[in-house]
Amino acid sequence: AAVAAVTRNIAVRAGSCVAPLHHPIRIAEEWAVVDNLCGGRAGLALASGWHPDDFVLRPENTPPHNRAALFDTAAQLRRLWRGEAVEFPRADGSMMPVVSQPRPISPEVPLWITTAGNPDTWAEAGRIGANLLTHLLGQSIDEVAEKIGIYHQALRAAGHDPHDFTVTLMLHSYLA
């Protein structure tokens, strides 16, 4: 949020928000604040998480449920961002429609799915029309190239043009 308020041109993104650890309304509302502060330059990379102990925050999403929770959250987040009501359960189990506040400036949330190496995640990111964030930890450049092919094929099959989407490669660095 601090970077958002003191810059004018830099896109401000989470890389990565471990979506299954947070409620979709909380993600939508907190990032709508950032979107307002930066004049509509916010975007999010969502990850599934991997360490079981982290899921003490939302034990229902502990692996292997984390991947499904990631994509459910992505769909809910997109709807909330657009101002649509999304139903969530009350304590008694009945459903309550919620519209998140504040409203973001951007009409659609720029969305990335973070993936390490699972080809199914690359394909699912393509099917839902999300950008992709990955890295070279545990996968080679050639393996990433193969997975980009899977991603592009899934984008095309879902009616998306791969030229409209971005694969971002994180390069972890250490600066002393």
ABEGO torsion letter per residue (X at the ends): XAAAAABAABBBBBOBBBAAABBAAAAAAAAAAAAAAAGGABBBBBBAEABAAAAAABAAABOAAAAAAAAAAAAAAAAAAAGBBBBBBBAAGBBBBBBBOBBBABABBBBBBBBAABAAAAAAAAAAGBBBBBBABGBBAAAAAAAAAAAAAAAAAAGBBAAABBBBBBBBBBBX
